[in-house]
Amino acid sequence: MDNYTTFVNKLTDFLVATTTDTNFTTVLPYIIDYAEQRCYRDLQLLNTVTTQTSTLSTGTRTFNFPSYNGTFVVTERINVITPASATTVDGGTRNPMLPVGREYLDYAWPSSNGSTVPQYFAMLTQTTVIVGPYPDQAYLVEVEGTIRPTALSTTNLTTLLTWYFPDLFMAAAMVAGTGWERDFGAQTTDPAASQSWENQYQVLLKSAQTEEAMKKFTGEGWSAKQPAPIATPPRT
């Protein structure tokens, strides 16, 4: 496990840099952002999935996702809670909405006539949908999806990546860090440095993805087991 201080110390050691170098301190947030975004996209971490709730507006089909626990990057499911008097998700019944194209909603429900419990949604933006039919009441809505955790910094000393995947996070940071030092160019003194760290990142990524699949019960035979190549038939 790493924290902000240990991560920065290791990074400066690998890059032969110092925390007093203003060039390094200026580029450090960009190195961290590169490494985090890459790891989060590649791993699709179970711990980045969250559920947040908000309410529909009566007679209005546009719904903006809540963001009090983070902005949704990927939306996985949306449930409308009935009855409208329910103030909590567990105080009512979940009614899953199905994703469709906006054209279908525009054709099937061109106005608020026939308003009732919404059954479908179409994405407008990353954080906004339209629903159909139009809601006839202000129903509670449960949204589940992936968010981006708060970045590693002097005010956020640990993250999922520094806690569970410090080696992979460091390798990703070094891809960016060595590229920054050497401009990613073939004209530099050590053009292979960044590529070497890229190769190391790819090696570490495979085992991290396997472990993450096990957490989600999407491992071998849809289980939480590590793949066993010599086992026949596969585990179930």
Steps between C-alpha positions, in 0.01 A plus 500: 500500500618851417386846598570835337837543671632151434377512141673832430821380668509185287418696186781748558740212565405329174515823301813624677315821580443704815194652661680835500517500120225736387482326163418173676247650742327672209462181296420271798119558497497416129697180560255398772200582280642299208566198721165513677286544190680220323473256790134577566408452134696178464390340826135605530533468878208362697568760769434785255137391460256705709125553541345844530140617516298801388141570392318549172295814439132448426424548131869546408687230312852638553687359798844612618706243687587572862869564568541531875720188505679582175415557135391191309738396222304190396136435589414135557136504612219736597207401719180696562363445850128456554279615657582870467456535875813289559777715646768227493593234247424218742171664594351418161532276194776527241376531143798462262498727196630367168741700278364598159570757231369854531310455174283230659409721795423795271270279292331307780453790741521829309321680784407453864169336403474158658745584778569210736796313649796534254616173347776610260787747485729642233835666561525869411837571658730311734293621795154568353225274367146533373240250614181358359217508571507842666480462880158575647651544846832593656638147530825422679768374259798277575800531266788254509824543311872569497656820634856630515634509857671811636854531365810432707637824643635667813143523627394148392784281618378157387284365217375163383803479273764581763330260742428198283710548183809703595727314257269548202441865589875560524563336163236722337649807666845405376374473141396863526798602711769357274316641200508843665873473571584376151219655292407149373745563216740268320757779506545472876773322691271222622201467267416151630433607860136593453433189290662279765261637761213457255592133466511467878160667528349251255640205698361632828168592341423139406523375857310802633218440251482135603472596866233760425299243302515270800355776720206537260440123473585524131799270535517148366152345479351830629662431834739681734771250407827571325519336156659156512621412147556133581151453649256325264213574484506860630371565849133596536 
